[in-house]
Amino acid sequence: MKTNKATKLMMMYGLAAAMSMDEDIYSSHKEFTEDELNRMKQVKQKRIKTIIPKNHKEFFYGENSVWALNKKNADRKAKSKGYLCT
């Protein structure tokens, strides 16, 4: 199999890069600093924005609610979710 110069150079640089890497990169255990832990906690505590569809009304079925255009569609959605038993 013939190889051109570009392929040989890529293999040479790839091997050199693999040999020069530290073994710490491949370990699965990493200790986080206090700053990193605080940043992760802040990300977890952000509130998720609730999506309210336009022109929809909220219909309540006990403690649960369904967003729909009208009562008929709301009943159908509630029945499929198991909120309404008929």
C-alpha positions in Angstrom: 0.0 0.0 0.0 1.5 3.3 -1.0 1.1 6.3 1.2 1.7 9.9 0.3 3.7 12.5 2.3 0.6 14.1 3.8 -0.6 10.7 5.3 2.8 10.0 6.7 3.0 13.5 8.3 -0.5 13.0 9.8 0.4 9.7 11.3 3.7 11.1 12.7 2.0 14.1 14.3 -0.8 11.9 15.6 1.6 9.6 17.3 3.6 12.5 18.7 0.5 14.1 20.1 -0.7 10.8 21.7 2.6 10.2 23.4 2.9 13.8 24.8 -0.6 13.8 26.5 -0.7 13.4 30.3 -2.3 10.4 31.8 -4.5 12.6 34.0 -6.7 13.4 31.0 -7.7 9.8 30.7 -8.7 9.2 34.3 -12.4 9.2 35.1 -12.0 10.8 38.6 -11.8 14.5 38.9 -11.9 16.7 42.0 -13.9 19.9 41.5 -12.8 23.2 43.1 -15.2 25.3 45.2 -15.8 27.7 42.4 -16.8 24.9 40.0 -19.2 23.4 42.6 -20.8 26.8 43.2 -21.3 27.4 39.4 -22.9 23.9 39.0 -25.3 24.6 41.9 -26.3 27.9 40.4 -27.1 26.2 37.1 -29.2 23.6 38.8 -31.2 26.2 40.7 -32.3 28.2 37.6 -36.1 28.1 37.1 -37.4 26.5 33.9 -39.6 28.8 31.8 -43.1 27.5 31.4 -44.4 27.6 27.9 -48.0 29.0 27.6 -49.5 28.5 24.2 -51.2 31.5 22.6 -55.0 31.6 22.6 -55.2 28.7 25.0 -57.0 28.6 28.3 -56.1 26.6 31.4 -58.6 24.0 32.5 -58.3 22.4 35.9 -59.0 18.7 36.7 -58.5 18.4 40.4 -54.8 19.3 41.2 -53.9 18.9 37.5 -54.4 21.3 34.7 -54.5 21.2 30.9 -54.0 24.0 28.3 -56.5 23.8 25.4 -58.5 26.0 23.0 -61.9 24.8 24.4 -63.5 22.6 26.9 -64.0 19.7 24.5 -60.3 19.5 23.6 -59.4 19.9 27.2 -61.6 17.0 28.2 -59.9 14.9 25.4 -56.4 15.8 26.6 -57.3 15.2 30.3 -58.7 11.8 29.5 -55.6 10.8 27.5 -53.4 11.9 30.5 -55.6 10.1 32.9 -56.9 13.1 34.8 -60.5 12.5 33.8 -62.2 9.1 34.2 -65.5 8.6 32.4 
